[in-house]
Amino acid sequence: MKEYNIAVLPGDGIGPEIVPEAIKVMDAVGEKLGYKFNYEEGFIGGAAIDETGEPLPQETVDLCERSNAVLLGAVGGPKWDDLPVAKRPEVGALLPLRKKLALYGNIRPAFVYDELADASTLKKEVVQGTDLVTFRELTGGIYFGKKERGEDENGKYALDEDKYYVYEVERIARLAFETARTRRNKVTSVDKANVLESSRLWRETVKALHEKEYSDVELDHLYVDNAAMQLILRPTSFDIILTENMFGDILTDQASVMTGSIGMLASASVGGDVALYEPSHGSAPDIAGQGKANPLATILSASMLFQYSLKDREAAKMIEDAIKKVLAAGFRTPDIMEEGKTLVTTSQMGDEVVKAL
């Protein structure tokens, strides 16, 4: 029996509904493959503000640091929108947690299940066969740069610094190249090197690392505006997308359109001793508590936990295959509902994945 400690941070909105479904699936896989999971919950985001007055209590950081992995639901909601920026759940919880855990790389797959190709807002013939992974640098760039408000002879201004070090680019690029070798051996690096100095450094660094260590991997470069266009025109042309923090934030949400719903997109944040796994969607407060939330992104995040933290690709594939069976059987949550399919609740979808396992 392999025993692991998992920090569970349900968070806000639909978080407390979707995280238990991932836990059900993890336990079902554990029974089959000899895992025992010890779960300990912590507060984060708005729930933490309500409980402790802080979006990221030190107790939650300590819990994460002593765990083998972290499973997160979602944070934020209109209830806390009027707080000072540094106190808001999205800014005061997620960004500092990533920093404290040294999670410099976000891995976000976008895979179109054949069963959901018709649910995409793009034409089926365009999206079918899409299977890409975005590697987004997560702890540098404009989100973490110096921020300033001031006033000069031209009036009031705001400043956000976009700063990157060579080592920050190299470590996320290395992750992307290594993963490409296990897939279709192609990396597309996305930047804005025709305008931004930080992007010129990015491109130079990626090129140098490629020439030195990864010349066997196909590498091309796209400006971010062109990359956004090609994601819509030719999504199947991408294997690995490598990009900086803000561009990755935008492009991964765009990629979610192809999967039929952002409720299908998992993510892993890696780099330190403890990785964090969370769905790519937000807290969806408008449907919280109604049993409408799609738990599959969270369940797929759990499959990434098996793959990256527990180094068990077999377990991860078991979960992916179970989801495929459930979708093929016609079960759908409201976000991916189609005519002739069976509408299920959040909990029922989790149950069906467990049955398929």
Secondary structure in CASP SS format (residue, H / E / C, confidence):
PFRMAT SS
TARGET T0000
AUTHOR 0000-0000-0000
METHOD secondary structure of the structure
MODEL  1
M C 1.00
K E 1.00
E E 1.00
Y E 1.00
N E 1.00
I E 1.00
A E 1.00
V E 1.00
L E 1.00
P E 1.00
G E 1.00
D C 1.00
G C 1.00
I C 1.00
G H 1.00
P H 1.00
E H 1.00
I H 1.00
V H 1.00
P H 1.00
E H 1.00
A H 1.00
I H 1.00
K H 1.00
V H 1.00
M H 1.00
D H 1.00
A H 1.00
V H 1.00
G H 1.00
E H 1.00
K H 1.00
L H 1.00
G C 1.00
Y E 1.00
K E 1.00
F E 1.00
N E 1.00
Y E 1.00
E E 1.00
E E 1.00
G C 1.00
F C 1.00
I C 1.00
G C 1.00
G H 1.00
A H 1.00
A H 1.00
I H 1.00
D H 1.00
E H 1.00
T H 1.00
G C 1.00
E C 1.00
P C 1.00
L C 1.00
P C 1.00
Q H 1.00
E H 1.00
T H 1.00
V H 1.00
D H 1.00
L H 1.00
C H 1.00
E H 1.00
R C 1.00
S C 1.00
N C 1.00
A E 1.00
V E 1.00
L E 1.00
L E 1.00
G E 1.00
A E 1.00
V C 1.00
G C 1.00
G C 1.00
P H 1.00
K H 1.00
W H 1.00
D C 1.00
D C 1.00
L C 1.00
P C 1.00
V H 1.00
A H 1.00
K H 1.00
R C 1.00
P H 1.00
E H 1.00
V H 1.00
G H 1.00
A H 1.00
L H 1.00
L H 1.00
P H 1.00
L H 1.00
R H 1.00
K H 1.00
K H 1.00
L C 1.00
A C 1.00
L C 1.00
Y C 1.00
G E 1.00
N E 1.00
I E 1.00
R E 1.00
P E 1.00
A E 1.00
F E 1.00
V C 1.00
Y C 1.00
D H 1.00
E H 1.00
L H 1.00
A H 1.00
D H 1.00
A H 1.00
S C 1.00
T C 1.00
L C 1.00
K C 1.00
K H 1.00
E H 1.00
V H 1.00
V H 1.00
Q C 1.00
G C 1.00
T C 1.00
D E 1.00
L E 1.00
V E 1.00
T E 1.00
F E 1.00
R E 1.00
E E 1.00
L C 1.00
T C 1.00
G C 1.00
G H 1.00
I H 1.00
Y H 1.00
F C 1.00
G C 1.00
K C 1.00
K E 1.00
E E 1.00
R E 1.00
G E 1.00
E E 1.00
D E 1.00
E C 1.00
N C 1.00
G E 1.00
K E 1.00
Y E 1.00
A E 1.00
L E 1.00
D E 1.00
E C 1.00
D C 1.00
K C 1.00
Y C 1.00
Y C 1.00
V H 1.00
Y H 1.00
E H 1.00
V H 1.00
E H 1.00
R H 1.00
I H 1.00
A H 1.00
R H 1.00
L H 1.00
A H 1.00
F H 1.00
E H 1.00
T H 1.00
A H 1.00
R C 1.00
T C 1.00
R C 1.00
R C 1.00
N C 1.00
K E 1.00
V E 1.00
T E 1.00
S E 1.00
V E 1.00
D E 1.00
K C 1.00
A C 1.00
N C 1.00
V C 1.00
L C 1.00
E H 1.00
S H 1.00
S H 1.00
R H 1.00
L H 1.00
W H 1.00
R H 1.00
E H 1.00
T H 1.00
V H 1.00
K H 1.00
A H 1.00
L H 1.00
H H 1.00
E H 1.00
K H 1.00
E H 1.00
Y C 1.00
S C 1.00
D C 1.00
V C 1.00
E E 1.00
L E 1.00
D E 1.00
H E 1.00
L E 1.00
Y E 1.00
V H 1.00
D H 1.00
N H 1.00
A H 1.00
A H 1.00
M H 1.00
Q H 1.00
L H 1.00
I H 1.00
L H 1.00
R C 1.00
P H 1.00
T H 1.00
S H 1.00
F C 1.00
D C 1.00
I E 1.00
I E 1.00
L E 1.00
T E 1.00
E C 1.00
N H 1.00
M H 1.00
F H 1.00
G H 1.00
D H 1.00
I H 1.00
L H 1.00
T H 1.00
D H 1.00
Q H 1.00
A H 1.00
S H 1.00
V H 1.00
M H 1.00
T H 1.00
G C 1.00
S C 1.00
I H 1.00
G H 1.00
M H 1.00
L C 1.00
A E 1.00
S E 1.00
A E 1.00
S E 1.00
V E 1.00
G C 1.00
G C 1.00
D C 1.00
V C 1.00
A E 1.00
L E 1.00
Y E 1.00
E E 1.00
P E 1.00
S C 1.00
H C 1.00
G C 1.00
S C 1.00
A C 1.00
P C 1.00
D C 1.00
I C 1.00
A C 1.00
G C 1.00
Q C 1.00
G C 1.00
K C 1.00
A C 1.00
N C 1.00
P C 1.00
L H 1.00
A H 1.00
T H 1.00
I H 1.00
L H 1.00
S H 1.00
A H 1.00
S H 1.00
M H 1.00
L H 1.00
F H 1.00
Q H 1.00
Y H 1.00
S H 1.00
L C 1.00
K C 1.00
D C 1.00
R H 1.00
E H 1.00
A H 1.00
A H 1.00
K H 1.00
M H 1.00
I H 1.00
E H 1.00
D H 1.00
A H 1.00
I H 1.00
K H 1.00
K H 1.00
V H 1.00
L H 1.00
A H 1.00
A C 1.00
G C 1.00
F E 1.00
R E 1.00
T C 1.00
P H 1.00
D H 1.00
I H 1.00
M C 1.00
E C 1.00
E C 1.00
G C 1.00
K C 1.00
T E 1.00
L E 1.00
V C 1.00
T C 1.00
T H 1.00
S H 1.00
Q H 1.00
M H 1.00
G H 1.00
D H 1.00
E H 1.00
V H 1.00
V H 1.00
K H 1.00
A H 1.00
L C 1.00
END
